[in-house]
Amino acid sequence: MKISNLREMTVEELTQKLHESKEELFNLKFQQSMNRLENANKLKDVKKDIARMKTLLTERELRG
């Protein structure tokens, strides 16, 4: 997900999306441990999306 798309979201939407992404990351890690993960790049992409969302939430918190 691009940062420009994330910037358009509200804090509540970002928080919800972050929660969903964390669940997705958990499921991907589980699939990887069972050797059933088809696209290993998806794991990396989800981690980066989570980092982007956390960064935006921190920016907005500091901005007030």
C-alpha positions in Angstrom: 0.0 0.0 0.0 1.3 3.4 -0.9 2.0 6.1 1.7 -0.2 8.5 -0.3 -3.2 6.2 0.2 -2.4 5.8 3.9 -2.2 9.6 4.4 -5.8 10.0 3.2 -7.1 7.7 6.0 -8.3 8.8 9.4 -6.6 7.7 12.6 -9.4 5.2 13.2 -9.1 3.7 9.7 -5.3 3.5 10.1 -5.7 1.8 13.4 -8.1 -0.7 12.0 -5.9 -1.4 8.9 -2.9 -1.8 11.2 -4.8 -4.4 13.2 -5.8 -6.3 10.1 -2.2 -6.2 8.8 -0.8 -7.6 12.0 -3.3 -10.5 11.7 -2.2 -11.0 8.1 1.4 -11.0 9.2 0.7 -13.6 11.8 -1.0 -15.9 9.3 1.8 -15.5 6.8 4.4 -16.4 9.4 2.3 -19.4 10.3 2.1 -20.5 6.7 5.9 -20.0 6.3 6.5 -22.2 9.3 4.4 -24.9 7.7 6.2 -24.5 4.4 3.0 -23.5 2.7 3.8 -19.8 1.9 3.6 -19.4 -1.9 4.8 -15.8 -2.1 7.6 -15.0 0.3 7.7 -11.3 -0.9 4.2 -10.9 0.6 5.7 -11.2 4.1 8.2 -8.4 3.4 5.5 -6.2 1.9 3.2 -6.6 4.9 6.0 -5.7 7.3 6.7 -2.6 5.4 3.0 -1.6 5.3 2.9 -2.0 9.1 5.9 0.2 9.5 4.4 2.9 7.3 1.1 2.8 9.3 3.0 3.1 12.6 5.0 6.0 11.3 1.9 7.9 10.2 0.2 7.3 13.5 3.3 8.5 15.4 3.5 11.6 13.1 -0.2 12.4 13.8 0.2 11.9 17.5 3.2 14.2 17.7 1.5 16.8 15.5 -1.4 16.8 17.9 
